[in-house]
Amino acid sequence: MVRDFLEMGLKVVLPDTHRILAMSAAGGALLDLGAYVMIPARIALHDDPANNDAKPTVTAAMSKMRMGTDLCTTLVLDYKNGSRAVCTTGFNARSPYRRTATITGTDGEVVIHSMLCRITEFTVYKLRRTKVEGKDYDEELMEEVESVKMDIAGMGLNLEADAAARDIRDGRIENALVNHKYTAETLEIFDEARRQGGFVLPEGMERVGRVGVDGQ
């Protein structure tokens, strides 16, 4: 059997056993792409000093494929300091053109225009308020103050591979930027989303421990 769906806006046909679809391969949009859509939320909200490293409350909505893995998942992350992130990842639609993520604050916003696995372009806007004569409200306009473009070769996965290779070469078991704590916090959010969506992996797949020579 095969599955039709949209990936990056292109119609593709894959077998149910493909690694991004199959339950036996822990497929689905959340576990395949979810770490990338959370990057802006992590940078802007979780790592904000005002958050005091507090974990968010997670609310999730999940659409499932017939294999039991998720076609599309939306995460709503509410932090104790009042900030909120809405992160959506899916195989059924592409991101809005030239606006893959928006970080909005009280005085402006940052709009990311490129894929979140390799952020190469973003624009910073400042909120400008102007008094309107004879009115009891201000006119508001987002004014562009900075546009950044970077030339990064590849799709971004090469940067991840290089970082892992350097750590292995230098005998480190943990990356300084994406450390074990960062990874565990992300997976806790994914686990809660899967719990709410009824996405349960086959028995034994989530066993914690060292795999021996015999595979046991």
C-alpha positions as CSV (number, residue, x, y, z in Angstrom):
1,M,0.0,0.0,0.0
2,V,1.1,3.6,-0.6
3,R,0.3,6.9,1.0
4,D,-0.3,10.1,-1.0
5,F,0.5,13.3,0.9
6,L,2.0,16.8,0.4
7,E,5.6,17.3,1.5
8,M,7.2,20.7,0.9
9,G,4.3,21.5,-1.5
10,L,5.1,18.5,-3.8
11,K,2.9,15.5,-4.4
12,V,4.8,12.3,-3.6
13,V,3.8,8.7,-3.2
14,L,5.5,6.6,-0.5
15,P,4.9,3.1,0.8
16,D,3.4,2.7,4.2
17,T,6.7,1.2,5.3
18,H,8.7,4.3,4.5
19,R,10.7,5.6,7.5
20,I,8.8,8.9,7.8
21,L,5.4,7.1,7.7
22,A,5.8,3.7,9.4
23,M,4.9,3.0,13.0
24,S,7.8,0.5,13.1
25,A,10.2,3.3,12.3
26,A,8.7,5.8,14.7
27,G,7.5,7.9,11.7
28,G,5.2,10.8,11.5
29,A,5.5,14.5,11.2
30,L,6.2,15.2,14.9
31,L,9.2,13.0,15.3
32,D,10.5,13.7,11.9
33,L,10.2,17.5,11.8
34,G,9.0,18.7,15.2
35,A,12.4,19.6,16.6
36,Y,12.8,22.2,13.9
37,V,9.5,24.0,14.4
38,M,10.3,24.3,18.1
39,I,13.5,26.2,17.5
40,P,11.9,29.7,17.4
41,A,9.9,28.9,20.5
42,R,13.0,27.7,22.3
43,I,15.1,30.7,21.4
44,A,12.4,33.4,22.0
45,L,10.5,31.9,24.9
46,H,12.0,29.0,26.8
47,D,15.5,30.6,26.9
48,D,14.2,34.0,27.8
49,P,15.7,34.9,31.2
50,A,12.2,36.0,32.4
51,N,11.1,32.4,31.9
52,N,13.5,31.1,34.6
53,D,13.9,27.8,32.7
54,A,10.3,26.8,33.5
55,K,8.8,24.0,31.4
56,P,5.7,24.9,29.4
57,T,2.2,23.5,29.7
58,V,1.6,21.4,26.5
59,T,-1.7,21.2,24.6
60,A,-1.6,19.2,21.4
61,A,-3.9,18.5,18.5
62,M,-2.9,15.6,16.2
63,S,-4.3,14.2,12.9
64,K,-3.4,10.6,12.3
65,M,-2.6,8.5,9.2
66,R,-3.9,5.0,8.8
67,M,-0.6,3.6,10.0
68,G,-1.2,5.3,13.4
69,T,1.6,7.9,13.0
70,D,0.7,11.6,12.8
71,L,0.1,13.4,9.5
72,C,0.0,16.8,11.2
73,T,0.5,17.9,14.8
74,T,0.0,21.3,16.5
75,L,1.6,22.1,19.8
76,V,0.5,25.0,22.0
77,L,3.2,25.8,24.6
78,D,2.1,28.0,27.5
79,Y,4.9,29.4,29.8
80,K,4.5,30.7,33.3
81,N,5.6,34.2,32.3
82,G,2.5,34.5,30.1
83,S,4.2,33.9,26.7
84,R,2.8,31.3,24.3
85,A,4.1,29.4,21.3
86,V,2.0,27.7,18.6
87,C,4.1,25.2,16.6
88,T,2.6,23.2,13.7
89,T,4.4,20.5,11.7
90,G,2.8,18.3,9.1
91,F,3.2,16.4,5.8
92,N,-0.2,17.6,4.4
93,A,0.7,21.3,3.7
94,R,3.7,23.5,3.2
95,S,4.6,26.5,5.4
96,P,3.1,30.0,4.4
97,Y,5.3,31.4,1.6
98,R,8.2,33.5,3.0
99,R,6.9,33.2,6.5
100,T,7.9,29.9,8.1
101,A,7.9,31.4,11.6
102,T,6.9,34.7,13.3
103,I,8.2,35.8,16.8
104,T,5.9,38.6,18.0
105,G,6.5,40.8,21.0
106,T,5.0,44.0,22.4
107,D,7.3,46.3,20.3
108,G,7.7,44.4,17.1
109,E,8.3,41.0,15.5
110,V,10.9,38.8,13.7
111,V,9.7,37.0,10.6
112,I,11.8,34.0,9.5
113,H,11.6,33.4,5.7
114,S,13.6,30.2,5.2
115,M,13.3,26.6,6.3
116,L,13.8,26.2,10.0
117,C,16.5,23.5,9.6
118,R,18.7,26.1,7.9
119,I,17.6,29.6,8.8
120,T,19.2,31.9,6.2
121,E,16.9,34.8,6.0
122,F,14.8,36.8,8.5
123,T,13.4,40.3,8.9
124,V,13.1,42.4,12.1
125,Y,10.1,44.8,12.3
126,K,9.6,47.6,14.9
127,L,6.0,48.6,15.9
128,R,5.5,52.3,15.3
129,R,2.6,54.0,17.0
130,T,1.3,57.3,15.8
131,K,-1.4,59.5,17.4
132,V,-4.5,59.9,15.2
133,E,-5.9,63.4,15.5
134,G,-9.4,63.4,16.8
135,K,-9.3,59.7,17.7
136,D,-8.8,57.9,21.0
137,Y,-6.5,55.3,19.5
138,D,-3.1,55.1,17.9
139,E,-2.3,54.1,14.4
140,E,0.0,51.1,14.4
141,L,2.4,50.1,11.7
142,M,5.1,47.4,11.5
143,E,8.2,49.1,10.1
144,E,11.1,47.1,8.8
145,V,14.4,47.9,10.6
146,E,16.7,45.1,9.6
147,S,16.8,42.3,7.0
148,V,19.4,39.6,7.3
149,K,20.4,37.1,4.6
150,M,23.1,34.4,5.0
151,D,24.5,32.0,2.5
152,I,24.6,28.5,4.1
153,A,25.5,25.5,1.9
154,G,23.4,22.4,2.1
155,M,20.1,21.7,3.8
156,G,21.3,22.3,7.3
157,L,21.7,18.6,8.2
158,N,25.4,18.9,7.3
159,L,25.9,21.3,10.1
160,E,24.3,18.8,12.6
161,A,26.6,16.1,11.3
162,D,29.7,18.3,11.5
163,A,28.8,19.3,15.1
164,A,28.4,15.6,16.1
165,A,31.7,14.7,14.3
166,R,33.6,17.4,16.2
167,D,32.2,16.2,19.5
168,I,33.2,12.6,18.8
169,R,36.7,13.7,17.6
170,D,37.2,15.7,20.8
171,G,35.9,13.0,23.1
172,R,32.8,14.9,24.2
173,I,29.5,12.9,24.8
174,E,27.4,16.1,24.9
175,N,27.1,19.0,22.6
176,A,27.5,22.4,24.3
177,L,24.7,24.1,22.4
178,V,22.1,21.3,22.1
179,N,22.9,19.5,25.3
180,H,21.2,16.5,27.0
181,K,18.9,18.8,29.0
182,Y,17.8,20.5,25.8
183,T,17.1,17.2,24.1
184,A,15.3,15.7,27.1
185,E,13.0,18.8,27.4
186,T,12.1,18.6,23.7
187,L,11.3,14.9,24.0
188,E,9.2,15.4,27.1
189,I,7.0,17.8,25.0
190,F,6.8,15.3,22.2
191,D,5.9,12.5,24.6
192,E,3.0,14.6,26.1
193,A,1.8,15.5,22.6
194,R,1.8,11.8,21.6
195,R,0.0,10.9,24.9
196,Q,-2.7,13.4,24.1
197,G,-2.9,12.2,20.5
198,G,-3.0,8.5,21.3
199,F,0.2,7.9,19.4
200,V,1.7,4.8,21.0
201,L,4.8,3.2,19.5
202,P,5.1,-0.6,19.4
203,E,6.2,-2.3,22.6
204,G,9.9,-2.2,23.2
205,M,10.7,0.7,20.9
206,E,11.0,3.2,23.8
207,R,13.0,0.9,26.0
208,V,15.8,2.8,27.7
209,G,19.2,1.1,28.1
210,R,22.4,0.1,26.3
211,V,22.0,-2.2,23.3
212,G,24.4,-5.2,23.5
213,V,26.3,-7.0,20.8
214,D,23.5,-9.5,20.4
215,G,21.0,-6.7,20.0
216,Q,19.4,-7.3,23.4
